[in-house]
Amino acid sequence: MTRSHLVRKALWSGLYAGLGALGTMAARRAASRIWRGATGEEPPTKK
Protein backbone atom coordinates (compact mmCIF):
# COMPACT_ATOMS: atom_id res chain seq x y z
CA MET A 1 0.00 0.00 0.00
CA THR A 2 1.16 3.50 -0.69
CA ARG A 3 1.53 6.10 2.01
CA SER A 4 -1.28 8.19 0.52
CA HIS A 5 -3.61 5.19 0.65
CA LEU A 6 -2.81 4.65 4.33
CA VAL A 7 -3.40 8.33 5.11
CA ARG A 8 -6.75 8.27 3.31
CA LYS A 9 -7.74 5.12 5.16
CA ALA A 10 -6.80 6.70 8.50
CA LEU A 11 -8.77 9.86 7.67
CA TRP A 12 -11.79 7.77 6.69
CA SER A 13 -11.61 5.82 9.95
CA GLY A 14 -11.36 9.05 11.96
CA LEU A 15 -14.29 10.62 10.13
CA TYR A 16 -16.39 7.49 10.54
CA ALA A 17 -15.60 7.25 14.27
CA GLY A 18 -16.30 10.95 14.84
CA LEU A 19 -19.67 10.79 13.10
CA GLY A 20 -20.55 7.66 15.04
CA ALA A 21 -19.76 9.40 18.33
CA LEU A 22 -21.82 12.47 17.36
CA GLY A 23 -24.72 10.25 16.35
CA THR A 24 -24.59 8.42 19.65
CA MET A 25 -24.60 11.66 21.63
CA ALA A 26 -27.52 13.05 19.62
CA ALA A 27 -29.51 9.83 20.07
CA ARG A 28 -28.91 9.87 23.83
CA ARG A 29 -30.06 13.49 24.12
CA ALA A 30 -33.17 12.82 22.04
CA ALA A 31 -34.01 9.72 24.08
CA SER A 32 -33.60 11.69 27.33
CA ARG A 33 -35.94 14.45 26.10
CA ILE A 34 -38.54 11.91 25.00
CA TRP A 35 -38.28 10.08 28.32
CA ARG A 36 -38.72 13.29 30.32
CA GLY A 37 -41.70 14.32 28.18
CA ALA A 38 -43.38 10.93 28.42
CA THR A 39 -42.80 10.24 32.11
CA GLY A 40 -42.00 13.58 33.73
CA GLU A 41 -38.98 11.92 35.35
CA GLU A 42 -35.25 11.92 34.76
CA PRO A 43 -34.11 9.03 32.61
CA PRO A 44 -32.46 6.07 34.36
CA THR A 45 -28.67 6.27 34.55
CA LYS A 46 -25.86 3.84 35.24
CA LYS A 47 -24.48 4.10 38.76
PDB file with one MODEL, atoms N, CA, C and O in Angstrom:
MODEL        1
ATOM      1  N   MET A   1       0.843  -1.185   0.000  1.00  0.00           N
ATOM      2  CA  MET A   1       0.000   0.000   0.000  1.00  0.00           C
ATOM      3  C   MET A   1       0.883   1.242   0.000  1.00  0.00           C
ATOM      4  O   MET A   1       1.963   1.264   0.590  1.00  0.00           O
ATOM      5  N   THR A   2       0.401   2.250  -0.665  1.00  0.00           N
ATOM      6  CA  THR A   2       1.160   3.499  -0.685  1.00  0.00           C
ATOM      7  C   THR A   2       0.835   4.312   0.560  1.00  0.00           C
ATOM      8  O   THR A   2      -0.169   4.092   1.238  1.00  0.00           O
ATOM      9  N   ARG A   3       1.723   5.258   0.830  1.00  0.00           N
ATOM     10  CA  ARG A   3       1.532   6.099   2.005  1.00  0.00           C
ATOM     11  C   ARG A   3       0.230   6.892   1.895  1.00  0.00           C
ATOM     12  O   ARG A   3      -0.497   7.037   2.878  1.00  0.00           O
ATOM     13  N   SER A   4      -0.061   7.401   0.701  1.00  0.00           N
ATOM     14  CA  SER A   4      -1.279   8.194   0.518  1.00  0.00           C
ATOM     15  C   SER A   4      -2.527   7.344   0.771  1.00  0.00           C
ATOM     16  O   SER A   4      -3.518   7.837   1.309  1.00  0.00           O
ATOM     17  N   HIS A   5      -2.476   6.082   0.386  1.00  0.00           N
ATOM     18  CA  HIS A   5      -3.611   5.186   0.646  1.00  0.00           C
ATOM     19  C   HIS A   5      -3.798   4.986   2.150  1.00  0.00           C
ATOM     20  O   HIS A   5      -4.928   4.978   2.638  1.00  0.00           O
ATOM     21  N   LEU A   6      -2.714   4.828   2.875  1.00  0.00           N
ATOM     22  CA  LEU A   6      -2.806   4.653   4.326  1.00  0.00           C
ATOM     23  C   LEU A   6      -3.344   5.906   5.007  1.00  0.00           C
ATOM     24  O   LEU A   6      -4.137   5.815   5.945  1.00  0.00           O
ATOM     25  N   VAL A   7      -2.916   7.071   4.538  1.00  0.00           N
ATOM     26  CA  VAL A   7      -3.396   8.329   5.113  1.00  0.00           C
ATOM     27  C   VAL A   7      -4.895   8.473   4.859  1.00  0.00           C
ATOM     28  O   VAL A   7      -5.649   8.847   5.758  1.00  0.00           O
ATOM     29  N   ARG A   8      -5.321   8.176   3.634  1.00  0.00           N
ATOM     30  CA  ARG A   8      -6.745   8.273   3.305  1.00  0.00           C
ATOM     31  C   ARG A   8      -7.569   7.297   4.138  1.00  0.00           C
ATOM     32  O   ARG A   8      -8.670   7.624   4.581  1.00  0.00           O
ATOM     33  N   LYS A   9      -7.036   6.111   4.348  1.00  0.00           N
ATOM     34  CA  LYS A   9      -7.741   5.117   5.157  1.00  0.00           C
ATOM     35  C   LYS A   9      -7.852   5.585   6.609  1.00  0.00           C
ATOM     36  O   LYS A   9      -8.893   5.408   7.242  1.00  0.00           O
ATOM     37  N   ALA A  10      -6.781   6.183   7.136  1.00  0.00           N
ATOM     38  CA  ALA A  10      -6.800   6.701   8.503  1.00  0.00           C
ATOM     39  C   ALA A  10      -7.788   7.859   8.630  1.00  0.00           C
ATOM     40  O   ALA A  10      -8.517   7.943   9.619  1.00  0.00           O
ATOM     41  N   LEU A  11      -7.820   8.746   7.643  1.00  0.00           N
ATOM     42  CA  LEU A  11      -8.766   9.856   7.666  1.00  0.00           C
ATOM     43  C   LEU A  11     -10.199   9.352   7.618  1.00  0.00           C
ATOM     44  O   LEU A  11     -11.064   9.862   8.329  1.00  0.00           O
ATOM     45  N   TRP A  12     -10.452   8.353   6.783  1.00  0.00           N
ATOM     46  CA  TRP A  12     -11.795   7.773   6.692  1.00  0.00           C
ATOM     47  C   TRP A  12     -12.203   7.177   8.030  1.00  0.00           C
ATOM     48  O   TRP A  12     -13.328   7.384   8.487  1.00  0.00           O
ATOM     49  N   SER A  13     -11.304   6.446   8.653  1.00  0.00           N
ATOM     50  CA  SER A  13     -11.606   5.821   9.950  1.00  0.00           C
ATOM     51  C   SER A  13     -11.906   6.884  11.001  1.00  0.00           C
ATOM     52  O   SER A  13     -12.831   6.726  11.798  1.00  0.00           O
ATOM     53  N   GLY A  14     -11.129   7.964  11.007  1.00  0.00           N
ATOM     54  CA  GLY A  14     -11.359   9.049  11.963  1.00  0.00           C
ATOM     55  C   GLY A  14     -12.695   9.729  11.728  1.00  0.00           C
ATOM     56  O   GLY A  14     -13.425  10.015  12.677  1.00  0.00           O
ATOM     57  N   LEU A  15     -13.016   9.989  10.470  1.00  0.00           N
ATOM     58  CA  LEU A  15     -14.294  10.616  10.129  1.00  0.00           C
ATOM     59  C   LEU A  15     -15.459   9.718  10.538  1.00  0.00           C
ATOM     60  O   LEU A  15     -16.438  10.180  11.126  1.00  0.00           O
ATOM     61  N   TYR A  16     -15.342   8.455  10.225  1.00  0.00           N
ATOM     62  CA  TYR A  16     -16.391   7.487  10.543  1.00  0.00           C
ATOM     63  C   TYR A  16     -16.595   7.389  12.058  1.00  0.00           C
ATOM     64  O   TYR A  16     -17.731   7.362  12.531  1.00  0.00           O
ATOM     65  N   ALA A  17     -15.505   7.337  12.809  1.00  0.00           N
ATOM     66  CA  ALA A  17     -15.596   7.253  14.268  1.00  0.00           C
ATOM     67  C   ALA A  17     -16.198   8.528  14.855  1.00  0.00           C
ATOM     68  O   ALA A  17     -17.032   8.465  15.758  1.00  0.00           O
ATOM     69  N   GLY A  18     -15.779   9.671  14.348  1.00  0.00           N
ATOM     70  CA  GLY A  18     -16.303  10.946  14.838  1.00  0.00           C
ATOM     71  C   GLY A  18     -17.795  11.081  14.598  1.00  0.00           C
ATOM     72  O   GLY A  18     -18.533  11.511  15.485  1.00  0.00           O
ATOM     73  N   LEU A  19     -18.245  10.718  13.402  1.00  0.00           N
ATOM     74  CA  LEU A  19     -19.668  10.795  13.104  1.00  0.00           C
ATOM     75  C   LEU A  19     -20.463   9.791  13.939  1.00  0.00           C
ATOM     76  O   LEU A  19     -21.591  10.070  14.346  1.00  0.00           O
ATOM     77  N   GLY A  20     -19.881   8.647  14.185  1.00  0.00           N
ATOM     78  CA  GLY A  20     -20.548   7.662  15.042  1.00  0.00           C
ATOM     79  C   GLY A  20     -20.714   8.185  16.462  1.00  0.00           C
ATOM     80  O   GLY A  20     -21.761   7.991  17.080  1.00  0.00           O
ATOM     81  N   ALA A  21     -19.682   8.849  16.980  1.00  0.00           N
ATOM     82  CA  ALA A  21     -19.755   9.403  18.329  1.00  0.00           C
ATOM     83  C   ALA A  21     -20.796  10.518  18.397  1.00  0.00           C
ATOM     84  O   ALA A  21     -21.565  10.591  19.355  1.00  0.00           O
ATOM     85  N   LEU A  22     -20.825  11.389  17.382  1.00  0.00           N
ATOM     86  CA  LEU A  22     -21.821  12.466  17.358  1.00  0.00           C
ATOM     87  C   LEU A  22     -23.239  11.907  17.267  1.00  0.00           C
ATOM     88  O   LEU A  22     -24.155  12.416  17.912  1.00  0.00           O
ATOM     89  N   GLY A  23     -23.413  10.876  16.476  1.00  0.00           N
ATOM     90  CA  GLY A  23     -24.724  10.249  16.353  1.00  0.00           C
ATOM     91  C   GLY A  23     -25.185   9.638  17.659  1.00  0.00           C
ATOM     92  O   GLY A  23     -26.358   9.732  18.021  1.00  0.00           O
ATOM     93  N   THR A  24     -24.266   9.019  18.356  1.00  0.00           N
ATOM     94  CA  THR A  24     -24.589   8.417  19.653  1.00  0.00           C
ATOM     95  C   THR A  24     -25.001   9.486  20.660  1.00  0.00           C
ATOM     96  O   THR A  24     -25.973   9.313  21.395  1.00  0.00           O
ATOM     97  N   MET A  25     -24.258  10.587  20.690  1.00  0.00           N
ATOM     98  CA  MET A  25     -24.596  11.660  21.628  1.00  0.00           C
ATOM     99  C   MET A  25     -25.956  12.271  21.297  1.00  0.00           C
ATOM    100  O   MET A  25     -26.746  12.549  22.200  1.00  0.00           O
ATOM    101  N   ALA A  26     -26.232  12.480  20.024  1.00  0.00           N
ATOM    102  CA  ALA A  26     -27.521  13.046  19.619  1.00  0.00           C
ATOM    103  C   ALA A  26     -28.667  12.102  19.969  1.00  0.00           C
ATOM    104  O   ALA A  26     -29.717  12.546  20.432  1.00  0.00           O
ATOM    105  N   ALA A  27     -28.473  10.811  19.751  1.00  0.00           N
ATOM    106  CA  ALA A  27     -29.510   9.832  20.071  1.00  0.00           C
ATOM    107  C   ALA A  27     -29.768   9.788  21.575  1.00  0.00           C
ATOM    108  O   ALA A  27     -30.916   9.657  22.000  1.00  0.00           O
ATOM    109  N   ARG A  28     -28.734   9.894  22.369  1.00  0.00           N
ATOM    110  CA  ARG A  28     -28.907   9.873  23.825  1.00  0.00           C
ATOM    111  C   ARG A  28     -29.678  11.097  24.307  1.00  0.00           C
ATOM    112  O   ARG A  28     -30.555  10.994  25.164  1.00  0.00           O
ATOM    113  N   ARG A  29     -29.337  12.268  23.740  1.00  0.00           N
ATOM    114  CA  ARG A  29     -30.059  13.489  24.119  1.00  0.00           C
ATOM    115  C   ARG A  29     -31.528  13.402  23.724  1.00  0.00           C
ATOM    116  O   ARG A  29     -32.410  13.749  24.509  1.00  0.00           O
ATOM    117  N   ALA A  30     -31.786  12.940  22.510  1.00  0.00           N
ATOM    118  CA  ALA A  30     -33.168  12.819  22.039  1.00  0.00           C
ATOM    119  C   ALA A  30     -33.951  11.840  22.913  1.00  0.00           C
ATOM    120  O   ALA A  30     -35.096  12.108  23.278  1.00  0.00           O
ATOM    121  N   ALA A  31     -33.341  10.717  23.244  1.00  0.00           N
ATOM    122  CA  ALA A  31     -34.012   9.722  24.081  1.00  0.00           C
ATOM    123  C   ALA A  31     -34.304  10.297  25.471  1.00  0.00           C
ATOM    124  O   ALA A  31     -35.359  10.024  26.044  1.00  0.00           O
ATOM    125  N   SER A  32     -33.384  11.083  26.010  1.00  0.00           N
ATOM    126  CA  SER A  32     -33.600  11.692  27.329  1.00  0.00           C
ATOM    127  C   SER A  32     -34.761  12.676  27.290  1.00  0.00           C
ATOM    128  O   SER A  32     -35.585  12.700  28.204  1.00  0.00           O
ATOM    129  N   ARG A  33     -34.833  13.495  26.227  1.00  0.00           N
ATOM    130  CA  ARG A  33     -35.940  14.448  26.099  1.00  0.00           C
ATOM    131  C   ARG A  33     -37.279  13.722  25.975  1.00  0.00           C
ATOM    132  O   ARG A  33     -38.267  14.108  26.599  1.00  0.00           O
ATOM    133  N   ILE A  34     -37.297  12.679  25.172  1.00  0.00           N
ATOM    134  CA  ILE A  34     -38.540  11.915  24.997  1.00  0.00           C
ATOM    135  C   ILE A  34     -38.952  11.278  26.320  1.00  0.00           C
ATOM    136  O   ILE A  34     -40.129  11.300  26.681  1.00  0.00           O
ATOM    137  N   TRP A  35     -37.992  10.716  27.036  1.00  0.00           N
ATOM    138  CA  TRP A  35     -38.284  10.076  28.318  1.00  0.00           C
ATOM    139  C   TRP A  35     -38.868  11.089  29.308  1.00  0.00           C
ATOM    140  O   TRP A  35     -39.868  10.815  29.971  1.00  0.00           O
ATOM    141  N   ARG A  36     -38.227  12.267  29.400  1.00  0.00           N
ATOM    142  CA  ARG A  36     -38.722  13.290  30.318  1.00  0.00           C
ATOM    143  C   ARG A  36     -40.132  13.736  29.931  1.00  0.00           C
ATOM    144  O   ARG A  36     -40.984  13.927  30.799  1.00  0.00           O
ATOM    145  N   GLY A  37     -40.376  13.901  28.637  1.00  0.00           N
ATOM    146  CA  GLY A  37     -41.701  14.319  28.177  1.00  0.00           C
ATOM    147  C   GLY A  37     -42.763  13.275  28.428  1.00  0.00           C
ATOM    148  O   GLY A  37     -43.899  13.613  28.760  1.00  0.00           O
ATOM    149  N   ALA A  38     -42.413  12.013  28.277  1.00  0.00           N
ATOM    150  CA  ALA A  38     -43.384  10.927  28.422  1.00  0.00           C
ATOM    151  C   ALA A  38     -43.659  10.580  29.881  1.00  0.00           C
ATOM    152  O   ALA A  38     -44.783  10.223  30.232  1.00  0.00           O
ATOM    153  N   THR A  39     -42.640  10.681  30.730  1.00  0.00           N
ATOM    154  CA  THR A  39     -42.804  10.237  32.113  1.00  0.00           C
ATOM    155  C   THR A  39     -42.742  11.355  33.137  1.00  0.00           C
ATOM    156  O   THR A  39     -43.203  11.187  34.266  1.00  0.00           O
ATOM    157  N   GLY A  40     -42.179  12.491  32.759  1.00  0.00           N
ATOM    158  CA  GLY A  40     -41.998  13.581  33.732  1.00  0.00           C
ATOM    159  C   GLY A  40     -40.873  13.310  34.716  1.00  0.00           C
ATOM    160  O   GLY A  40     -40.723  14.032  35.702  1.00  0.00           O
ATOM    161  N   GLU A  41     -40.089  12.287  34.460  1.00  0.00           N
ATOM    162  CA  GLU A  41     -38.978  11.919  35.351  1.00  0.00           C
ATOM    163  C   GLU A  41     -37.658  11.999  34.596  1.00  0.00           C
ATOM    164  O   GLU A  41     -37.625  12.048  33.366  1.00  0.00           O
ATOM    165  N   GLU A  42     -36.581  12.012  35.360  1.00  0.00           N
ATOM    166  CA  GLU A  42     -35.255  11.922  34.758  1.00  0.00           C
ATOM    167  C   GLU A  42     -35.037  10.498  34.232  1.00  0.00           C
ATOM    168  O   GLU A  42     -35.503   9.535  34.841  1.00  0.00           O
ATOM    169  N   PRO A  43     -34.350  10.367  33.133  1.00  0.00           N
ATOM    170  CA  PRO A  43     -34.105   9.027  32.613  1.00  0.00           C
ATOM    171  C   PRO A  43     -33.194   8.221  33.537  1.00  0.00           C
ATOM    172  O   PRO A  43     -32.373   8.791  34.256  1.00  0.00           O
ATOM    173  N   PRO A  44     -33.336   6.908  33.519  1.00  0.00           N
ATOM    174  CA  PRO A  44     -32.465   6.071  34.362  1.00  0.00           C
ATOM    175  C   PRO A  44     -31.004   6.212  33.907  1.00  0.00           C
ATOM    176  O   PRO A  44     -30.722   6.366  32.719  1.00  0.00           O
ATOM    177  N   THR A  45     -30.107   6.155  34.857  1.00  0.00           N
ATOM    178  CA  THR A  45     -28.675   6.273  34.548  1.00  0.00           C
ATOM    179  C   THR A  45     -27.916   5.117  35.176  1.00  0.00           C
ATOM    180  O   THR A  45     -28.384   4.485  36.123  1.00  0.00           O
ATOM    181  N   LYS A  46     -26.735   4.852  34.630  1.00  0.00           N
ATOM    182  CA  LYS A  46     -25.864   3.844  35.243  1.00  0.00           C
ATOM    183  C   LYS A  46     -25.236   4.430  36.480  1.00  0.00           C
ATOM    184  O   LYS A  46     -24.873   5.606  36.500  1.00  0.00           O
ATOM    185  N   LYS A  47     -25.105   3.624  37.510  1.00  0.00           N
ATOM    186  CA  LYS A  47     -24.480   4.099  38.756  1.00  0.00           C
ATOM    187  C   LYS A  47     -23.273   3.296  39.086  1.00  0.00           C
ATOM    188  O   LYS A  47     -22.619   3.551  40.097  1.00  0.00           O
TER     189      LYS A  47
ENDMDL
END
